[in-house]
Amino acid sequence: MTEPERPTPLDPAELGFERIVYEKTPPRATITLNRPDVLNAFDFRMLRELARACEDASWDDELRVVVVTGAGRAFCVGADLKSWSEDYLGKPGEYWKWFGAFKDMHDRLREIGKPTVARINGICVGGGNELQMACDLAVMADDAFIRHVGPEHGSVPAGGATQWLPIMVGDRRAREILLLCEEIPAAKAAEWGLVNFAVPRDRLDAEVDRVVESLAAKLPQTVRYTKQQLNFWRDLSWHETVNHARDWLALSMATEEPRTAIERFLDRK
């Protein structure tokens, strides 16, 4: 792929995405994770496409708000464990590269310079929760749930959860979410401050529209800098920990614990 001469946004059709659907209807852009057969689990290409879509949206002055959602019955269930089993278990160097794409996607999303809204249409697990936490606001269908499963699958949830959950919901609740690995229903997620709004499924789009309309009416330069300041603590905890986590998790992929856990999970599937 040739690099652009200047930061010029493109028509989404020119970007050739295969794992996501990227749509522009100014003042809104919508990024839809589009692997419904695996509940929108991340693979390497999806991570790269998400990062590129965020970059393009950041360059497009006609866009005021970016909505992130999922196709089918899930928002996102985090990493594709089948891909991990085939490509990364026992290969620390390869996992380190994969996590670099995960980190770059998060950085591009958080630093997009526009407000972002997670439209949580369904199951939201692991890295999916980290993705929605990376957005500024979240609207969740009331029959969806959030859950972390890393301690059951051999992956420390250090791609945003260990860093941001204590800021969002408090230390005790963060430990409850990450260590017990229990489902957090939408109403509780809203009560705890993990999402902003939990609404009946048939009102999900109307509520997202309401939030987008309100955000789009604000002054873009002022919103951009407000967001930059609001991200201070989130970015501080992220940058202080994420590269260490990247190295530790890469080395962990060479140990027996994640291999056994992932193989057991895939055997159940």
Salt bridges, closest charged atoms under 4 A:
GLU18 OE1 - ARG19 NH1 3.52
GLU18 OE2 - ARG45 NH2 3.65
ASP43 OD2 - ARG19 NE 2.84
ASP43 OD2 - ARG35 NH2 3.80
GLU49 OE2 - ARG45 NE 2.60
GLU55 OE1 - ARG52 NH1 3.16
GLU55 OE2 - ARG108 NH1 3.36
ASP56 OD2 - LYS24 NZ 2.76
ASP60 OD2 - LYS24 NZ 2.91
ASP80 OD2 - ARG35 NH1 3.18
GLU86 OE2 - LYS82 NZ 2.63
GLU94 OE2 - LYS97 NZ 2.96
ASP104 OD1 - ARG108 NE 3.87
ASP107 OD2 - LYS103 NZ 3.20
ASP107 OD1 - ARG110 NH1 3.05
ASP136 OD2 - LYS227 NZ 2.82
ASP143 OD1 - ARG201 NH2 2.85
GLU152 OE1 - ARG147 NH2 3.17
ASP171 OD2 - ARG175 NE 2.56
ASP205 OD1 - ARG119 NE 2.78
GLU207 OE2 - ARG210 NH2 2.72
ASP209 OD1 - ARG28 NH2 2.68
ASP235 OD1 - ARG110 NE 2.88
GLU263 OE2 - ARG259 NH1 3.71
